[in-house]
Amino acid sequence: MTETFSRILAARFDDLPARMQQAARWIAAHPRDVALVSMREQARKAGVQPATMTRLAQALGYDGYDALRAEHATALRHAPSGLAQQADGRLPLHTDSPDSAAQALLMHAQAQIAGMTSTEMLGALCQAADAMTRARRIYVLGLRSSHAVAWHLHYALSLITDRAHLLDGVGGTGLDALWHAGSDDVLFVCGVAPYTRAVVEATLQAQARNVQIIAVTDSRLSPLVAAQGIALIVPTGSASFLHAMTPAFLIADTLAALVARADDPGTLARLQGLDRQLAALNTFISHPREA
């Protein structure tokens, strides 16, 4: 997605009809295809009519879809090709002293977290926790850098409920569990740009099965954001070579705590039972606490 397209779309997205929003999200997630694939094929993949792509381009101020494609083609020719080039222009990795670089990184993360206490975010968190508490099953999905966030949430939930299912199976079978999903279930999905194809496709599959989507992602234009779902938008800007995932981890921690809080008496009983089992298995090394 080009900077120009991104800026215009962000300003006008809320005023677009639903079908145009659907097409815009597809474009945002597939900028390379915009430049290389025919408009009709793009429309088919986006699940809209070709005329919708043209109307979207015109609604955003382009003469037509060809102009939008040309802009993406130009951007593709000059796009960074790897993590090293993406790090260019960010915090120098070698010129600063280690302590000043560490301070800058930590202060940047601190500012990101401080900005996540908006009324909108708090409302979305409570709504997501309520949906997870009521759900028959809680499917959890995240790959690549987002996998650790998904695994952490699944682990935390597994301590208090047997309704959490991590979509991560040996042999590539992890997503098969979605065939059992329905309108009584939720899918917690974590993913940030560049979006992993399998995660986007699994989220679309879940939407088709009327599963409620709870998406932790980096933009309202993310292909993981569902029309009737819950979006938890986190900052991912980083002074290093890789996007930041600390805010997403914090969202996972908060959701787990809110779900546990909603069923406090039952949660305590389950944790007590787990403590007895872990003690019986001698799972942890005992370590005396400091006075």
C-alpha atoms as a printed R data frame, in Angstrom:
    type eleno elety resid chain resno       x       y       z
1   ATOM     1    CA   MET     A     1   0.000   0.000   0.000
2   ATOM     2    CA   THR     A     2   1.491   3.325  -1.032
3   ATOM     3    CA   GLU     A     3   1.811   6.207   1.407
4   ATOM     4    CA   THR     A     4  -0.532   8.353  -0.710
5   ATOM     5    CA   PHE     A     5  -3.198   5.654  -0.912
6   ATOM     6    CA   SER     A     6  -2.857   4.910   2.799
7   ATOM     7    CA   ARG     A     7  -3.263   8.573   3.762
8   ATOM     8    CA   ILE     A     8  -6.304   9.131   1.540
9   ATOM     9    CA   LEU     A     9  -7.941   5.861   2.589
10  ATOM    10    CA   ALA     A    10  -7.463   6.541   6.294
11  ATOM    11    CA   ALA     A    11  -9.209   9.898   5.914
12  ATOM    12    CA   ARG     A    12 -12.166   8.592   3.892
13  ATOM    13    CA   PHE     A    13 -12.527   4.952   4.955
14  ATOM    14    CA   ASP     A    14 -15.407   5.427   7.405
15  ATOM    15    CA   ASP     A    15 -17.517   7.161   4.740
16  ATOM    16    CA   LEU     A    16 -17.132   4.376   2.169
17  ATOM    17    CA   PRO     A    17 -19.927   1.821   1.565
18  ATOM    18    CA   ALA     A    18 -19.348  -1.647   3.022
19  ATOM    19    CA   ARG     A    19 -18.345  -3.236  -0.298
20  ATOM    20    CA   MET     A    20 -15.803  -0.514  -0.995
21  ATOM    21    CA   GLN     A    21 -14.382  -0.970   2.513
22  ATOM    22    CA   GLN     A    22 -14.060  -4.681   1.765
23  ATOM    23    CA   ALA     A    23 -12.183  -3.921  -1.461
24  ATOM    24    CA   ALA     A    24  -9.999  -1.331   0.290
25  ATOM    25    CA   ARG     A    25  -8.957  -3.812   2.981
26  ATOM    26    CA   TRP     A    26  -7.990  -6.305   0.293
27  ATOM    27    CA   ILE     A    27  -5.872  -3.682  -1.497
28  ATOM    28    CA   ALA     A    28  -4.195  -2.720   1.770
29  ATOM    29    CA   ALA     A    29  -3.282  -6.365   2.398
30  ATOM    30    CA   HIS     A    30  -2.161  -7.166  -1.174
31  ATOM    31    CA   PRO     A    31  -0.272  -4.141  -2.568
32  ATOM    32    CA   ARG     A    32   1.915  -6.349  -4.764
33  ATOM    33    CA   ASP     A    33  -1.116  -7.946  -6.409
34  ATOM    34    CA   VAL     A    34  -2.574  -4.491  -7.070
35  ATOM    35    CA   ALA     A    35   0.438  -3.738  -9.240
36  ATOM    36    CA   LEU     A    36   0.762  -7.112 -10.958
37  ATOM    37    CA   VAL     A    37  -2.648  -8.799 -11.217
38  ATOM    38    CA   SER     A    38  -5.537  -7.797 -13.485
39  ATOM    39    CA   MET     A    39  -8.291  -5.710 -11.959
40  ATOM    40    CA   ARG     A    40 -10.894  -8.415 -12.592
41  ATOM    41    CA   GLU     A    41  -8.783 -11.000 -10.799
42  ATOM    42    CA   GLN     A    42  -8.251  -8.588  -7.913
43  ATOM    43    CA   ALA     A    43 -11.998  -8.076  -7.645
44  ATOM    44    CA   ARG     A    44 -12.570 -11.824  -7.613
45  ATOM    45    CA   LYS     A    45 -10.035 -12.299  -4.821
46  ATOM    46    CA   ALA     A    46 -11.517  -9.383  -2.868
47  ATOM    47    CA   GLY     A    47 -15.006 -10.852  -3.206
48  ATOM    48    CA   VAL     A    48 -16.503  -7.826  -4.978
49  ATOM    49    CA   GLN     A    49 -17.578  -6.861  -8.484
50  ATOM    50    CA   PRO     A    50 -14.963  -5.266 -10.807
51  ATOM    51    CA   ALA     A    51 -17.050  -2.088 -10.903
52  ATOM    52    CA   THR     A    52 -16.576  -1.766  -7.138
53  ATOM    53    CA   MET     A    53 -12.809  -1.502  -7.617
54  ATOM    54    CA   THR     A    54 -13.280   1.290 -10.138
55  ATOM    55    CA   ARG     A    55 -15.780   3.160  -7.968
56  ATOM    56    CA   LEU     A    56 -13.431   2.831  -4.988
57  ATOM    57    CA   ALA     A    57 -10.546   4.369  -6.914
58  ATOM    58    CA   GLN     A    58 -12.741   7.239  -8.083
59  ATOM    59    CA   ALA     A    59 -14.139   7.779  -4.566
60  ATOM    60    CA   LEU     A    60 -10.567   8.215  -3.359
61  ATOM    61    CA   GLY     A    61  -9.780  10.825  -6.017
62  ATOM    62    CA   TYR     A    62  -8.108   8.689  -8.710
63  ATOM    63    CA   ASP     A    63  -9.134   8.999 -12.374
64  ATOM    64    CA   GLY     A    64  -9.751   5.264 -12.388
65  ATOM    65    CA   TYR     A    65  -8.367   1.976 -11.205
66  ATOM    66    CA   ASP     A    66  -5.519   2.081 -13.723
67  ATOM    67    CA   ALA     A    67  -4.154   5.180 -11.974
68  ATOM    68    CA   LEU     A    68  -4.262   3.409  -8.613
69  ATOM    69    CA   ARG     A    69  -2.485   0.382 -10.108
70  ATOM    70    CA   ALA     A    70   0.193   2.573 -11.675
71  ATOM    71    CA   GLU     A    71   0.885   4.218  -8.313
72  ATOM    72    CA   HIS     A    72   1.337   0.801  -6.681
73  ATOM    73    CA   ALA     A    73   3.554  -0.384  -9.525
74  ATOM    74    CA   THR     A    74   5.856   2.598  -9.042
75  ATOM    75    CA   ALA     A    75   5.980   1.982  -5.297
76  ATOM    76    CA   LEU     A    76   6.742  -1.706  -5.852
77  ATOM    77    CA   ARG     A    77   9.770  -0.870  -7.998
78  ATOM    78    CA   HIS     A    78  11.220   1.226  -5.161
79  ATOM    79    CA   ALA     A    79  10.047  -0.853  -2.198
80  ATOM    80    CA   PRO     A    80  12.492  -2.163   0.436
81  ATOM    81    CA   SER     A    81  13.237  -5.835  -0.145
82  ATOM    82    CA   GLY     A    82  14.211  -7.049   3.310
83  ATOM    83    CA   LEU     A    83  14.481  -6.406   7.015
84  ATOM    84    CA   ALA     A    84  17.851  -4.688   6.692
85  ATOM    85    CA   GLN     A    85  16.487  -2.109   4.268
86  ATOM    86    CA   GLN     A    86  13.335  -1.643   6.346
87  ATOM    87    CA   ALA     A    87  15.572  -0.702   9.280
88  ATOM    88    CA   ASP     A    88  17.114   2.111   7.245
89  ATOM    89    CA   GLY     A    89  16.259   5.501   8.723
90  ATOM    90    CA   ARG     A    90  15.338   4.092  12.112
91  ATOM    91    CA   LEU     A    91  17.449   4.169  15.239
92  ATOM    92    CA   PRO     A    92  21.063   3.450  14.179
93  ATOM    93    CA   LEU     A    93  21.947  -0.003  15.425
94  ATOM    94    CA   HIS     A    94  25.681   0.627  15.788
95  ATOM    95    CA   THR     A    95  26.383   4.352  16.000
96  ATOM    96    CA   ASP     A    96  24.719   4.997  19.374
97  ATOM    97    CA   SER     A    97  26.111   3.692  22.638
98  ATOM    98    CA   PRO     A    98  24.324   0.526  23.845
99  ATOM    99    CA   ASP     A    99  22.850   2.225  26.896
100 ATOM   100    CA   SER     A   100  21.409   5.175  24.964
101 ATOM   101    CA   ALA     A   101  19.997   2.822  22.316
102 ATOM   102    CA   ALA     A   102  18.395   0.656  25.007
103 ATOM   103    CA   GLN     A   103  16.953   3.732  26.710
104 ATOM   104    CA   ALA     A   104  15.435   4.963  23.457
105 ATOM   105    CA   LEU     A   105  13.888   1.577  22.724
106 ATOM   106    CA   LEU     A   106  12.399   1.247  26.219
107 ATOM   107    CA   MET     A   107  11.066   4.808  26.292
108 ATOM   108    CA   HIS     A   108   9.461   4.256  22.904
109 ATOM   109    CA   ALA     A   109   7.706   1.125  24.210
110 ATOM   110    CA   GLN     A   110   6.619   2.992  27.335
111 ATOM   111    CA   ALA     A   111   5.006   5.717  25.238
112 ATOM   112    CA   GLN     A   112   3.201   3.139  23.108
113 ATOM   113    CA   ILE     A   113   1.736   1.429  26.168
114 ATOM   114    CA   ALA     A   114   0.699   4.729  27.753
115 ATOM   115    CA   GLY     A   115  -1.280   5.529  24.629
116 ATOM   116    CA   MET     A   116  -3.339   2.336  24.851
117 ATOM   117    CA   THR     A   117  -5.622   3.486  27.671
118 ATOM   118    CA   SER     A   118  -8.081   5.356  25.472
119 ATOM   119    CA   THR     A   119 -11.817   5.019  26.082
120 ATOM   120    CA   GLU     A   120 -12.141   3.266  22.728
121 ATOM   121    CA   MET     A   121  -9.501   0.661  23.592
122 ATOM   122    CA   LEU     A   122 -10.892   0.014  27.070
123 ATOM   123    CA   GLY     A   123 -14.374  -0.459  25.642
124 ATOM   124    CA   ALA     A   124 -13.114  -2.863  22.996
125 ATOM   125    CA   LEU     A   125 -11.178  -4.850  25.608
126 ATOM   126    CA   CYS     A   126 -14.268  -5.262  27.796
127 ATOM   127    CA   GLN     A   127 -16.348  -6.239  24.767
128 ATOM   128    CA   ALA     A   128 -13.749  -8.799  23.681
129 ATOM   129    CA   ALA     A   129 -13.452 -10.285  27.176
130 ATOM   130    CA   ASP     A   130 -17.232 -10.602  27.424
131 ATOM   131    CA   ALA     A   131 -17.383 -12.375  24.046
132 ATOM   132    CA   MET     A   132 -14.621 -14.780  25.119
133 ATOM   133    CA   THR     A   133 -16.346 -15.457  28.437
134 ATOM   134    CA   ARG     A   134 -19.632 -16.330  26.716
135 ATOM   135    CA   ALA     A   135 -18.123 -18.333  23.842
136 ATOM   136    CA   ARG     A   136 -18.499 -22.081  23.500
137 ATOM   137    CA   ARG     A   137 -14.939 -22.285  22.181
138 ATOM   138    CA   ILE     A   138 -12.138 -19.737  21.976
139 ATOM   139    CA   TYR     A   139  -9.927 -20.360  18.944
140 ATOM   140    CA   VAL     A   140  -6.541 -18.635  19.123
141 ATOM   141    CA   LEU     A   141  -4.399 -17.923  16.056
142 ATOM   142    CA   GLY     A   142  -1.158 -16.118  15.314
143 ATOM   143    CA   LEU     A   143   1.854 -17.005  13.177
144 ATOM   144    CA   ARG     A   144   5.419 -15.763  12.835
145 ATOM   145    CA   SER     A   145   6.028 -12.798  15.173
146 ATOM   146    CA   SER     A   146   2.400 -12.989  16.336
147 ATOM   147    CA   HIS     A   147   2.637 -16.670  17.280
148 ATOM   148    CA   ALA     A   148   4.182 -15.915  20.662
149 ATOM   149    CA   VAL     A   149   1.259 -13.591  21.515
150 ATOM   150    CA   ALA     A   150  -1.291 -16.234  20.517
151 ATOM   151    CA   TRP     A   151   0.536 -18.987  22.397
152 ATOM   152    CA   HIS     A   152   0.805 -16.852  25.529
153 ATOM   153    CA   LEU     A   153  -2.927 -16.087  25.533
154 ATOM   154    CA   HIS     A   154  -3.775 -19.733  24.936
155 ATOM   155    CA   TYR     A   155  -1.503 -20.830  27.780
156 ATOM   156    CA   ALA     A   156  -3.038 -18.301  30.176
157 ATOM   157    CA   LEU     A   157  -6.586 -19.296  29.217
158 ATOM   158    CA   SER     A   158  -5.775 -23.012  29.461
159 ATOM   159    CA   LEU     A   159  -5.052 -22.515  33.167
160 ATOM   160    CA   ILE     A   160  -8.643 -21.451  33.823
161 ATOM   161    CA   THR     A   161 -10.771 -23.068  31.095
162 ATOM   162    CA   ASP     A   162 -10.814 -25.973  28.661
163 ATOM   163    CA   ARG     A   163 -12.554 -23.872  25.990
164 ATOM   164    CA   ALA     A   164  -9.358 -22.417  24.492
165 ATOM   165    CA   HIS     A   165  -7.959 -24.078  21.357
166 ATOM   166    CA   LEU     A   166  -4.656 -23.023  19.789
167 ATOM   167    CA   LEU     A   167  -4.712 -23.316  15.999
168 ATOM   168    CA   ASP     A   168  -1.177 -24.586  15.695
169 ATOM   169    CA   GLY     A   169  -0.820 -28.236  14.730
170 ATOM   170    CA   VAL     A   170   2.098 -30.405  13.675
171 ATOM   171    CA   GLY     A   171   2.014 -31.218   9.978
172 ATOM   172    CA   GLY     A   172   0.048 -28.132   9.033
173 ATOM   173    CA   THR     A   173  -3.233 -29.427  10.445
174 ATOM   174    CA   GLY     A   174  -3.757 -26.699  13.033
175 ATOM   175    CA   LEU     A   175  -6.342 -24.749  11.032
176 ATOM   176    CA   ASP     A   176  -8.463 -27.864  10.452
177 ATOM   177    CA   ALA     A   177 -10.168 -27.276  13.812
178 ATOM   178    CA   LEU     A   178 -12.024 -24.310  12.318
179 ATOM   179    CA   TRP     A   179 -14.275 -26.772  10.497
180 ATOM   180    CA   HIS     A   180 -15.945 -27.344  13.869
181 ATOM   181    CA   ALA     A   181 -16.396 -23.622  14.544
182 ATOM   182    CA   GLY     A   182 -19.723 -21.826  14.462
183 ATOM   183    CA   SER     A   183 -21.637 -18.781  15.587
184 ATOM   184    CA   ASP     A   184 -21.256 -19.702  19.276
185 ATOM   185    CA   ASP     A   185 -17.463 -19.495  19.022
186 ATOM   186    CA   VAL     A   186 -14.896 -16.709  18.809
187 ATOM   187    CA   LEU     A   187 -11.578 -16.473  17.009
188 ATOM   188    CA   PHE     A   188  -8.851 -14.428  18.662
189 ATOM   189    CA   VAL     A   189  -6.408 -13.625  15.883
190 ATOM   190    CA   CYS     A   190  -3.195 -11.632  16.124
191 ATOM   191    CA   GLY     A   191  -1.429 -10.340  13.050
192 ATOM   192    CA   VAL     A   192   0.377  -7.210  11.872
193 ATOM   193    CA   ALA     A   193   1.811  -6.035   8.578
194 ATOM   194    CA   PRO     A   194   3.143  -7.768   6.613
195 ATOM   195    CA   TYR     A   195   0.151 -10.050   7.152
196 ATOM   196    CA   THR     A   196   0.701 -13.807   6.938
197 ATOM   197    CA   ARG     A   197  -1.398 -15.257   4.127
198 ATOM   198    CA   ALA     A   198  -2.541 -18.337   6.071
199 ATOM   199    CA   VAL     A   199  -3.784 -16.182   8.947
200 ATOM   200    CA   VAL     A   200  -5.781 -13.896   6.647
201 ATOM   201    CA   GLU     A   201  -7.338 -16.864   4.834
202 ATOM   202    CA   ALA     A   202  -8.198 -18.619   8.107
203 ATOM   203    CA   THR     A   203  -9.847 -15.444   9.413
204 ATOM   204    CA   LEU     A   204 -11.945 -15.162   6.261
205 ATOM   205    CA   GLN     A   205 -12.920 -18.827   6.642
206 ATOM   206    CA   ALA     A   206 -13.996 -18.200  10.230
207 ATOM   207    CA   GLN     A   207 -16.052 -15.163   9.167
208 ATOM   208    CA   ALA     A   208 -17.809 -17.306   6.576
209 ATOM   209    CA   ARG     A   209 -18.797 -19.665   9.403
210 ATOM   210    CA   ASN     A   210 -20.209 -16.734  11.433
211 ATOM   211    CA   VAL     A   211 -17.482 -16.975  14.062
212 ATOM   212    CA   GLN     A   212 -17.020 -13.710  15.955
213 ATOM   213    CA   ILE     A   213 -13.579 -12.271  15.230
214 ATOM   214    CA   ILE     A   214 -11.442 -10.579  17.891
215 ATOM   215    CA   ALA     A   215  -8.493  -9.119  16.001
216 ATOM   216    CA   VAL     A   216  -5.343  -7.724  17.579
217 ATOM   217    CA   THR     A   217  -3.784  -5.901  14.667
218 ATOM   218    CA   ASP     A   218  -2.081  -2.682  13.624
219 ATOM   219    CA   SER     A   219  -4.652  -0.825  11.526
220 ATOM   220    CA   ARG     A   220  -8.375  -0.392  10.960
221 ATOM   221    CA   LEU     A   221  -7.571  -1.316   7.364
222 ATOM   222    CA   SER     A   222  -6.049  -4.654   8.360
223 ATOM   223    CA   PRO     A   223  -7.548  -7.632   6.491
224 ATOM   224    CA   LEU     A   224  -8.073  -9.272   9.895
225 ATOM   225    CA   VAL     A   225 -10.668  -6.675  10.931
226 ATOM   226    CA   ALA     A   226 -14.172  -8.085  10.464
227 ATOM   227    CA   ALA     A   227 -17.198  -5.905   9.771
228 ATOM   228    CA   GLN     A   228 -19.078  -7.251  12.809
229 ATOM   229    CA   GLY     A   229 -15.991  -8.155  14.831
230 ATOM   230    CA   ILE     A   230 -13.966  -6.501  17.568
231 ATOM   231    CA   ALA     A   231 -10.764  -4.708  16.583
232 ATOM   232    CA   LEU     A   232  -7.995  -4.066  19.107
233 ATOM   233    CA   ILE     A   233  -5.612  -1.757  17.269
234 ATOM   234    CA   VAL     A   234  -2.095  -1.739  18.719
235 ATOM   235    CA   PRO     A   235   0.965   0.343  17.788
236 ATOM   236    CA   THR     A   236   3.822  -1.604  16.203
237 ATOM   237    CA   GLY     A   237   6.294   1.139  15.354
238 ATOM   238    CA   SER     A   238   9.833   0.256  16.302
239 ATOM   239    CA   ALA     A   239  13.203   1.944  16.400
240 ATOM   240    CA   SER     A   240  14.788  -1.358  15.457
241 ATOM   241    CA   PHE     A   241  14.545  -3.682  12.453
242 ATOM   242    CA   LEU     A   242  11.374  -5.547  13.481
243 ATOM   243    CA   HIS     A   243   7.927  -4.291  14.412
244 ATOM   244    CA   ALA     A   244   7.164  -4.059  18.124
245 ATOM   245    CA   MET     A   245   4.963  -6.767  19.682
246 ATOM   246    CA   THR     A   246   5.016  -5.588  23.308
247 ATOM   247    CA   PRO     A   247   1.631  -3.804  23.023
248 ATOM   248    CA   ALA     A   248   0.041  -6.959  21.572
249 ATOM   249    CA   PHE     A   249   1.418  -9.039  24.460
250 ATOM   250    CA   LEU     A   250  -0.109  -6.577  26.906
251 ATOM   251    CA   ILE     A   251  -3.501  -6.936  25.224
252 ATOM   252    CA   ALA     A   252  -3.264 -10.733  25.559
253 ATOM   253    CA   ASP     A   253  -2.376 -10.423  29.249
254 ATOM   254    CA   THR     A   254  -5.254  -8.040  29.869
255 ATOM   255    CA   LEU     A   255  -7.806 -10.219  28.084
256 ATOM   256    CA   ALA     A   256  -6.764 -13.301  30.045
257 ATOM   257    CA   ALA     A   257  -7.114 -11.385  33.308
258 ATOM   258    CA   LEU     A   258 -10.548 -10.033  32.362
259 ATOM   259    CA   VAL     A   259 -11.817 -13.490  31.383
260 ATOM   260    CA   ALA     A   260 -10.555 -14.916  34.673
261 ATOM   261    CA   ARG     A   261 -12.160 -12.054  36.589
262 ATOM   262    CA   ALA     A   262 -15.548 -12.709  34.989
263 ATOM   263    CA   ASP     A   263 -15.660 -16.197  36.540
264 ATOM   264    CA   ASP     A   264 -13.817 -15.506  39.780
265 ATOM   265    CA   PRO     A   265 -15.116 -18.332  42.055
266 ATOM   266    CA   GLY     A   266 -14.698 -20.965  39.343
267 ATOM   267    CA   THR     A   267 -11.309 -19.601  38.375
268 ATOM   268    CA   LEU     A   268  -9.984 -19.874  41.915
269 ATOM   269    CA   ALA     A   269 -11.151 -23.484  42.246
270 ATOM   270    CA   ARG     A   270  -9.540 -24.466  38.947
271 ATOM   271    CA   LEU     A   271  -6.246 -22.791  39.857
272 ATOM   272    CA   GLN     A   272  -6.227 -24.571  43.221
273 ATOM   273    CA   GLY     A   273  -6.700 -27.894  41.449
274 ATOM   274    CA   LEU     A   274  -3.919 -27.042  39.022
275 ATOM   275    CA   ASP     A   275  -1.606 -26.162  41.916
276 ATOM   276    CA   ARG     A   276  -2.198 -29.585  43.459
277 ATOM   277    CA   GLN     A   277  -1.475 -31.329  40.158
278 ATOM   278    CA   LEU     A   278   1.721 -29.367  39.529
279 ATOM   279    CA   ALA     A   279   2.899 -30.095  43.058
280 ATOM   280    CA   ALA     A   280   2.154 -33.801  42.646
281 ATOM   281    CA   LEU     A   281   4.178 -33.858  39.418
282 ATOM   282    CA   ASN     A   282   7.015 -31.894  41.022
283 ATOM   283    CA   THR     A   283   6.906 -29.556  38.027
284 ATOM   284    CA   PHE     A   284   8.810 -26.600  39.428
285 ATOM   285    CA   ILE     A   285  12.041 -26.234  41.369
286 ATOM   286    CA   SER     A   286  11.367 -24.918  44.843
287 ATOM   287    CA   HIS     A   287  13.248 -21.737  45.597
288 ATOM   288    CA   PRO     A   288  13.143 -19.953  48.951
289 ATOM   289    CA   ARG     A   289  11.879 -16.386  48.800
290 ATOM   290    CA   GLU     A   290  14.150 -13.597  49.971
291 ATOM   291    CA   ALA     A   291  13.200 -12.089  53.312
